[in-house]
Amino acid sequence: MVGTDPPAPGDAVDSAGVRATDAAAAVDGAISPFGGPKGYALGLMIEVLVATLTRTALGDDVRGTLDPTDQPTKGDVFIAMDPRGRPGHDRAREPGARACATRQPTLPTPSRSRR
């Protein structure tokens, strides 16, 4: 079912590439890139990089992501970084670690002996 709220101007285009203010027309079109021309260029750059690294399809040639009957032709790239490799970063921290280390205990420690 198509949403009842119309898309904001510039959020989507219809199948002809015209800005869509009707949600039903936007379903047949596409979502506009964030950030205008710079956002489009950033998305295109990432798509070209991923297609090159994975030797997969690019742009309109990508198939099989929404229709399981087609053989998938898209590629995925996952990047993992180790911050400990930089000078001055001898340990990695997880979110909330500093708060947990400085927090005062509010609950009593449970007793080890049970009677």
Backbone as CSV, one residue per row, in Angstrom:
resi,resn,N_x,N_y,N_z,CA_x,CA_y,CA_z,C_x,C_y,C_z
1,MET,0.833,-1.175,0.000,0.000,0.000,0.000,0.880,1.241,0.000
2,VAL,0.541,2.199,-0.813,1.293,3.437,-0.930,0.940,4.333,0.249
3,GLY,1.945,5.023,0.809,1.713,5.915,1.943,0.753,7.043,1.598
4,THR,0.130,7.597,2.617,-0.846,8.659,2.395,-0.204,10.031,2.328
5,ASP,0.975,10.188,2.919,1.640,11.487,2.891,2.390,11.647,1.578
6,PRO,2.230,12.787,0.907,2.975,12.993,-0.339,4.447,13.241,-0.040
7,PRO,5.321,12.842,-0.947,6.741,13.115,-0.725,7.006,14.618,-0.797
8,ALA,7.984,15.053,-0.040,8.363,16.468,-0.072,8.948,16.788,-1.442
9,PRO,8.796,18.016,-1.911,9.354,18.374,-3.219,10.863,18.102,-3.269
10,GLY,11.280,17.384,-4.274,12.692,17.055,-4.432,13.091,15.724,-3.836
11,ASP,12.194,15.051,-3.084,12.539,13.771,-2.473,12.472,12.602,-3.443
12,ALA,11.640,12.708,-4.469,11.468,11.593,-5.397,11.144,12.116,-6.792
13,VAL,11.344,11.251,-7.777,10.980,11.559,-9.161,10.098,10.435,-9.686
14,ASP,9.267,10.753,-10.673,8.428,9.718,-11.278,9.214,8.969,-12.347
15,SER,8.559,8.076,-13.082,9.257,7.248,-14.064,9.834,8.057,-15.222
16,ALA,9.339,9.295,-15.427,9.870,10.155,-16.493,11.008,11.046,-15.993
17,GLY,11.319,10.976,-14.679,12.384,11.788,-14.119,11.943,13.159,-13.660
18,VAL,10.620,13.384,-13.594,10.072,14.669,-13.146,9.810,14.578,-11.649
19,ARG,10.068,15.669,-10.919,9.827,15.670,-9.476,8.405,15.224,-9.176
20,ALA,8.287,14.268,-8.275,6.982,13.696,-7.953,6.481,14.254,-6.632
21,THR,5.243,14.689,-6.624,4.589,15.092,-5.384,3.468,14.113,-5.044
22,ASP,3.264,13.116,-5.901,2.270,12.073,-5.688,3.011,10.787,-5.328
23,ALA,2.649,10.170,-4.190,3.350,8.971,-3.725,3.230,7.824,-4.722
24,ALA,2.074,7.684,-5.381,1.896,6.601,-6.348,2.833,6.762,-7.540
25,ALA,3.044,7.990,-7.983,3.968,8.233,-9.098,5.408,7.987,-8.675
26,ALA,5.722,8.284,-7.414,7.083,8.091,-6.917,7.447,6.610,-6.819
27,VAL,6.437,5.752,-6.604,6.709,4.312,-6.518,7.273,3.793,-7.829
28,ASP,6.805,4.314,-8.957,7.300,3.888,-10.267,8.593,4.594,-10.657
29,GLY,9.002,5.600,-9.880,10.205,6.357,-10.195,11.376,5.955,-9.325
30,ALA,11.989,6.953,-8.700,13.166,6.703,-7.873,13.258,7.742,-6.767
31,ILE,14.039,7.419,-5.750,14.326,8.365,-4.671,15.451,9.273,-5.154
32,SER,15.313,10.568,-4.912,16.357,11.517,-5.309,17.565,11.364,-4.399
33,PRO,18.768,11.583,-4.913,19.955,11.469,-4.069,19.996,12.578,-3.035
34,PHE,20.563,12.261,-1.874,20.718,13.283,-0.848,21.817,14.248,-1.262
35,GLY,21.725,15.464,-0.831,22.803,16.414,-1.060,22.892,17.001,-2.454
36,GLY,21.844,16.849,-3.254,21.851,17.452,-4.589,22.954,16.896,-5.471
37,PRO,23.592,17.771,-6.272,24.638,17.297,-7.185,25.833,16.659,-6.470
38,LYS,26.210,17.184,-5.304,27.343,16.602,-4.577,26.989,15.214,-4.062
39,GLY,25.762,15.041,-3.582,25.322,13.728,-3.125,25.270,12.726,-4.259
40,TYR,24.812,13.178,-5.417,24.770,12.308,-6.593,26.192,11.877,-6.978
41,ALA,27.115,12.827,-6.993,28.497,12.516,-7.368,29.134,11.562,-6.365
42,LEU,28.854,11.745,-5.070,29.397,10.853,-4.050,28.840,9.444,-4.225
43,GLY,27.529,9.324,-4.440,26.925,8.012,-4.662,27.463,7.333,-5.905
44,LEU,27.638,8.095,-6.981,28.179,7.547,-8.221,29.620,7.078,-8.028
45,MET,30.407,7.855,-7.294,31.794,7.487,-7.047,31.877,6.174,-6.261
46,ILE,31.028,6.040,-5.243,31.032,4.810,-4.448,30.570,3.629,-5.298
47,GLU,29.553,3.835,-6.125,29.062,2.752,-6.984,30.137,2.294,-7.972
48,VAL,30.853,3.225,-8.571,31.925,2.876,-9.509,33.050,2.142,-8.782
49,LEU,33.403,2.595,-7.587,34.457,1.943,-6.805,34.075,0.508,-6.472
50,VAL,32.841,0.301,-5.985,32.396,-1.045,-5.619,32.322,-1.948,-6.851
51,ALA,31.773,-1.449,-7.947,31.675,-2.259,-9.164,33.051,-2.629,-9.689
52,THR,34.014,-1.726,-9.560,35.371,-2.002,-10.025,36.063,-3.031,-9.134
53,LEU,35.941,-2.859,-7.821,36.606,-3.781,-6.888,36.023,-5.187,-6.939
54,THR,34.717,-5.297,-7.156,34.060,-6.605,-7.137,33.838,-7.189,-8.532
55,ARG,34.172,-6.416,-9.563,33.978,-6.836,-10.954,32.533,-7.257,-11.205
56,THR,31.616,-6.391,-10.784,30.189,-6.648,-10.956,29.568,-5.532,-11.794
57,ALA,28.261,-5.624,-11.998,27.543,-4.685,-12.858,27.496,-3.293,-12.244
58,LEU,27.196,-2.327,-13.104,27.163,-0.923,-12.708,25.887,-0.282,-13.255
59,GLY,25.242,0.554,-12.472,24.088,1.328,-12.924,22.880,0.484,-13.261
60,ASP,22.336,0.708,-14.458,21.123,0.011,-14.889,21.349,-1.480,-15.160
61,ASP,22.596,-1.914,-15.232,22.879,-3.327,-15.490,22.754,-4.194,-14.240
62,VAL,22.612,-3.582,-13.055,22.472,-4.339,-11.812,21.104,-5.009,-11.804
63,ARG,21.080,-6.297,-11.598,19.844,-7.078,-11.585,19.805,-7.981,-10.352
64,GLY,18.603,-8.431,-10.014,18.447,-9.443,-8.986,18.407,-8.944,-7.564
65,THR,18.364,-7.632,-7.337,18.315,-7.150,-5.964,16.894,-7.132,-5.423
66,LEU,15.916,-6.869,-6.265,14.525,-6.842,-5.830,13.717,-7.997,-6.397
67,ASP,14.177,-8.593,-7.474,13.462,-9.679,-8.126,14.297,-10.953,-8.002
68,PRO,13.853,-11.916,-7.197,14.669,-13.113,-6.980,14.766,-14.030,-8.191
69,THR,14.009,-13.744,-9.260,14.099,-14.601,-10.446,15.331,-14.298,-11.278
70,ASP,15.906,-13.092,-11.135,17.124,-12.741,-11.869,18.356,-13.140,-11.070
71,GLN,19.400,-13.498,-11.778,20.684,-13.769,-11.134,21.253,-12.448,-10.613
72,PRO,21.610,-12.348,-9.318,22.147,-11.085,-8.790,23.450,-10.702,-9.475
73,THR,23.558,-9.436,-9.858,24.766,-8.936,-10.513,25.357,-7.758,-9.765
74,LYS,25.030,-7.604,-8.490,25.569,-6.489,-7.713,26.696,-6.984,-6.819
75,GLY,27.549,-6.083,-6.434,28.648,-6.432,-5.556,28.555,-5.677,-4.245
76,ASP,29.165,-6.217,-3.209,29.215,-5.576,-1.895,30.669,-5.482,-1.452
77,VAL,31.005,-4.384,-0.812,32.343,-4.191,-0.268,32.198,-3.818,1.193
78,PHE,32.924,-4.494,2.056,32.940,-4.196,3.479,34.349,-3.752,3.839
79,ILE,34.438,-2.636,4.537,35.739,-2.088,4.916,35.843,-2.117,6.430
80,ALA,36.893,-2.716,6.945,37.135,-2.766,8.384,38.474,-2.099,8.660
81,MET,38.499,-1.281,9.696,39.726,-0.569,10.048,40.116,-0.888,11.482
82,ASP,41.386,-0.948,11.736,41.901,-1.165,13.078,42.523,0.136,13.571
83,PRO,41.868,0.844,14.489,42.406,2.128,14.951,43.683,1.987,15.757
84,ARG,44.001,0.783,16.210,45.220,0.599,17.005,46.476,0.700,16.164
85,GLY,46.345,0.683,14.844,47.499,0.776,13.976,48.083,2.181,13.896
86,ARG,47.334,3.185,14.345,47.817,4.568,14.294,48.609,4.904,15.546
87,PRO,49.656,5.697,15.432,50.410,6.111,16.618,49.507,6.901,17.569
88,GLY,49.614,6.591,18.849,48.811,7.284,19.849,47.458,6.645,20.093
89,HIS,47.141,5.631,19.328,45.871,4.914,19.507,46.199,3.469,19.860
90,ASP,46.605,3.260,21.117,47.065,1.942,21.507,45.942,0.981,21.877
91,ARG,44.718,1.478,22.008,43.617,0.571,22.318,42.331,1.081,21.684
92,ALA,41.493,0.179,21.339,40.192,0.540,20.766,39.168,0.620,21.877
93,ARG,38.224,1.525,21.734,37.172,1.678,22.734,35.829,1.371,22.095
94,GLU,34.976,0.780,22.847,33.622,0.532,22.363,32.711,1.632,22.879
95,PRO,31.579,1.875,22.221,30.677,2.932,22.663,30.212,2.694,24.103
96,GLY,30.323,3.729,24.927,29.880,3.656,26.316,30.930,3.153,27.282
97,ALA,32.136,2.789,26.804,33.165,2.222,27.681,33.640,3.236,28.715
98,ARG,33.817,4.492,28.313,34.281,5.509,29.260,33.235,5.758,30.338
99,ALA,31.971,5.808,29.960,30.906,6.026,30.942,30.822,4.868,31.929
100,CYS,30.982,3.644,31.435,30.936,2.482,32.335,32.121,2.464,33.285
101,ALA,33.280,2.917,32.833,34.476,2.903,33.672,34.407,3.942,34.782
102,THR,33.740,5.053,34.540,33.687,6.122,35.545,32.409,6.105,36.375
103,ARG,31.465,5.254,36.021,30.188,5.204,36.738,30.375,4.573,38.112
104,GLN,29.760,5.176,39.121,29.773,4.628,40.467,28.750,3.507,40.547
105,PRO,29.076,2.411,41.189,28.095,1.333,41.303,26.914,1.779,42.162
106,THR,25.724,1.515,41.695,24.522,1.915,42.433,23.822,0.727,43.057
107,LEU,24.129,-0.459,42.593,23.515,-1.650,43.164,24.532,-2.384,44.020
108,PRO,24.089,-2.994,45.104,25.046,-3.752,45.929,25.565,-4.968,45.165
109,THR,26.791,-5.324,45.455,27.391,-6.480,44.826,26.731,-7.727,45.382
110,PRO,26.304,-8.661,44.535,25.654,-9.870,45.067,26.623,-10.728,45.853
111,SER,26.110,-11.338,46.874,26.919,-12.175,47.735,27.222,-13.489,47.036
112,ARG,28.441,-14.004,47.235,28.840,-15.259,46.594,28.248,-16.458,47.347
113,SER,28.067,-16.318,48.644,27.534,-17.462,49.414,26.013,-17.411,49.431
114,ARG,25.426,-18.524,49.180,23.967,-18.622,49.183,23.563,-19.592,50.302
115,ARG,22.584,-19.182,51.046,22.158,-20.051,52.142,20.774,-20.536,51.922
